[in-house]
Amino acid sequence: VMERLKLVLQYFQSNSESISNGICIILALVSVKLYTSFDFNCPCLPQYNKLYSLGVMIVPPIILFFLGILVNRHTGVMMDEWMRPIGNRSKNPAVVKYLFSAMIQRALLAPMVWILVTLLDGKIFICAFSVSVDPTLFSGLDVLKIMAKVPCKEDVIFRNSSFRKAVSRYVRCHSQAIGWSILLFLIVLGALGRLIKPCFDDHATFLQTRYWSNYLDVEQKLFDETCVLHARDFARKCVVQFFEDVREDSLRLPHPVFFSKFREEWDDEEEEQLHGITKQEQVDQLLNKWYYSKPELDVSRIAYRPRPCVTWENHEGKTLYSDV
């Protein structure tokens, strides 16, 4: 079991798309749990039944939809790509459309699960539309208030009466029929979409769009990670420099053992990680340039730059190892 759980976690951690899928699945499960934990009490009043029931059926899906947009990483990547200045890199509208489509599809999962569960359960639908049922189908009654109290099985009116059960079954059948119809429609629509899409869409273009959408996500993630590392090294350098200045001040403090021990190692390591950016103005200028002038998508300069080659030879001049 632990091995399977480990494989599942590795899948969801493999890329941001898998993480987004995992978050959407969790939201869908949360929506089911919320509904099963929710104690629904119909007001059983003609003027409030439908309003209250439709509110319970519609408002939570809207909340779950915007929550799905909020936690989806594609939302931030799409907005960054859409709003950024062109700079040295042109914008690709197809990538923005792909990210928008992926964001909407994932955000709709939890709301659709909530709606389907409410329809298949039927309690909310009975509360909303029990008043709309023609009472003459079940008895000679035509009192609106009696129909409004159908969801309230503990009411005195329905004691030792099969009227309420008959109306509830009738309305629940309609609710479940609508729920199964929506589920069937979504499944058929998804299947047809997968079958028909290759006939009308250039798969090579789709692969390019998907590649560059993933690239934008990975690029932003790597930039954020690099900024965090740079900020940590920059802060460490500032602290070390502060203590060095205090030591050389008129207080004549002794040199800290920790700093003297690792000073040379820090200097070598941090000079490389700081990338020559050692002032606040340089950092601000770097971030400003990244936003307003993204680098063009051409890495040939760094990909083909010369690198040192190592060759080991013995005393006879015979090559023992070479990475050429």
N, C-alpha and C positions, 0 to 999 in steps of 0.2 A: 504494500500500500504506500509506504514511504517513497519507494522508487517511482511509482506512478505519479505521486504528488510532486516529486522533484522534477520529473519530466514536464509536467504541466506548468510548474513555475518557470522552468527554463524556457518553455515556449512563449509564455507571456512576457518574459524579460528579454526575448531575443531582439525585438524591435518595437518602435513606438506604435506601429499598427496593431501588433499583437496586444500591447498594453491597452490600447483604446478598445479593442474587442473585449478584453477581459473586464474592463471597467463597465462597458455597456451590459455585459452578461450579469455582472454583480448588481447593477441598477435594476435590471429586469427581475432578478431574484428578490431584491429588496422590495420592489413594487408588489410582488406576489405576497411576500411576508407582511407587508403593511396592510394589504387588503384582508388577509386572513386574520390579522390581529385587530383589525378595525371593527368595533362594535357598532354596526349600522342600526339605527333606530329611526324608523319612518315616522314622521309627525302625524300621519293618518288624518290629515285635514285636506279637504279638496283644493284649497288655494295654495297649499305649500308642498304637497307631495311631489309634483312634477318638478318644481323649481329646486327643491332640496336634492332630489335624486339625480337630476341632470348636473347639478353642481358637484356632487360626489363623483359622478362619472366623468366629468370634463376637467374640473380644476386640477386634481392630482396629475393627470397626464400632461397638462400644460406645465406644471411645476417640474415634473420629471423630464420633459423635453428640454426646458432651459437648463436644468441641471446637467443633462447629457451634453449640451453644447458647452457648458462651463468647464466640465472636467475633461473634455476632448482636446487632446494636444493639437489636432489638426486645426482647431479654431484659431489658436494663436499663430500658427505657421501661415495659415491662409491670410489672416489680417495683416501680418507683417509683409507678406509678399505683395498683397494688393495695395497697401498704403505706402510702401517704400518708394523713395525717388528712384528714377531709372539709373542714374550714374553710369558706371561702365558696363552694366549688365542689363540687357533688355528684359522686359516682362513677358511671360508666356501665359496668355489668358486660359489656355487649356489646362495648365497646372492648377490655376486658381479654381476653375470649374471642377476639376477632379477632387481637390481638397474640400470644396463646398459640398459636393455630392457625398463624399465619404463621411463628412461631419453630420449631415442631415440624416443619412441612413442609420448611423449609429445612435444618434439622438432620438430617433423615432422608435427604437426597439422597446425601451421600458414603457413609454406611453401605450403602445399597441398591446403589450402584455397586460397592462392594467385594464384596458377596455375589454379585451377578450375574456379576462377572468371575471369581470363584473357581468358580462353578458351570459357567459356559461353558467355562472352561479345563479343569476336570475333575481336575487332579492331586490336589488336597486331598480331593476326594470319593472318588477311587480309594483313597487312603491310608486314609480313614476306614471305607469300607464294603467293601473287598476281602475282608475276613474273613467278611462276611455272605453272600457269594455261595456258592451250592451248587456245590462242585467237580465233582460228578457230571454237571453240565451240559456240562462241557468234557472231562473224562477220568474215569478211575476213581479218581482220588486223593480222599482225604478228610482230608488232613493239614492241621490248622489253621495250623501254622507256615509251610507252603508258601504258603497263601493270604495270610498276613500279609506275605510277602516279594514279592508281586506288584508293588508300587510300585517295588521296587529292581531296575531292569532290568539292572544290572551284576552281580547275584548269580550265583554259579557254578551254582546249581540250574537257572537258566533259560537257560543257554548252549545255543545251537542248539535252542531249544524255542519253539514257537508258543503254548504254554499261557498265558504271561504276557501276550502281546499280545491274546489272545482275551478274557481276563478284564478287561484294561484297557479294551478297546473296549466291552465289555459295561457296565462300571460308568460309563465316560465318557458313554455314551449316556443312561443314567439321569440323570447329573449335568446334562448339557446340556438334557435334556427338562425337568427341574425349573427350570433357569435361564430358559429361554425361556417356560415356563408362568408363572413369576412376572412376567417382563417383560410378557407379554401381558395378565396380570391387572391390572397397574398401569396400563397404557395404557388398557384398557377401562374400568377404574374411574375414571380421570381424565376420559375422554370422557363417560361416563355422568353423572359429577358435574357437568360443565359443561352438559350438556343438560338434566338434571333439576332442577338447583338453581333456575333461574328459576321453575319451576312451583310450588315449595314455599317460596320465599323472597321476601320483599318487597324488590325492588331498591332502592327509595328508602331503606329502612332500612339496607341494605348500603352504599349510598353515604354515608349519614350516619356509619355506623360507621367506614368507611374514611377519611372526611374527618377525623374527630376523632382517630383513631389517628395519622394523619400530622401532625395539629396538635400532638399531645403530643410527637412526636419533634422537630418544628421548634421548638416552644417551648423545650424543654430545650436544644436546640443553641444557640439564640439567647441564652438565659440564660447558658450556659457561656461563649459568646464575649464577652458583655457583661461578665461577671465577670473574664475575662482582661484585657480592655481597662481595666477599672476598677483591677485589681490592678497593672497596668503603670504607669498614671498615678499611682496612690497611692504606689507604690514610688519613682517618679521624684520626686514631690513631697517624700517623706521625705528623699531624698538631697539635693535642692536645699536643703531647710530645714536639714539638718545642716550643710552647708557655709556657709550663711548665718549660722547660730549660731556656728560656729567663727570666721568672719570678724569677727563683732562681739564675739568674746571678747577676753580680755586679750592674746592673741597678736598682735592687730592685723595679721592676714594681709591682703594686697591682694585686692581683689575679682576673682574669676576672670572672664576676658574672655568665656568661653563662656556663663556664667550671666548676665552683664550684657547680653549681646547678645540672648539669647532669653528673658529673664525675662518681659517683657511678653507675648510670644506664648504662653508656657507658661501664664501666669496666666489669660489669656482662654480658651485651649483647654481646660485641665484643669478649670477651674471648671465648664465645661459637661459634660465627660465624667465628672467625679466625682459629679455629680448631688447635690451638697450633702453627700455622705457623706465626712466628713473625719476620723473617729475610729474606732478599733478597735471600741469599744462599738457605734457606729452600724452598722458592717459586720456584726458578729455579730447584732445585732437585725434587720437587713435579711434576712440569710440564714435566721434563725430564723422570721421572718414568712413568707418564701417557702415554707418547708417545711410549716409548721403551718397556714398560712392562704393557700392559693393564691388569686390574684385571680379574681373571677367573670368569666365569659366575656361581657363587655359592654364594648365600646370606644366607645360612643356619645359619651362625654364628650370623649375626645381626637379622635375622628373629626370632630366638628362644632364644635370650638372655633374662634373667629374667628382669621383670619390677616391679616397686613398686606397691603394691596393697593397696587400701584404703577401710577400713571398719569402719562405724559409728555405735556406740551402745549407747543406752540410759542408764540411771542410773540403770536400772534393768538388764542390760546385753543383752537386745534384740537387734538384728541387724536391724538398720534402713536403711542402704545402704551399698552395697558391690559391687566392680567391679571385684571380683575374678571370 
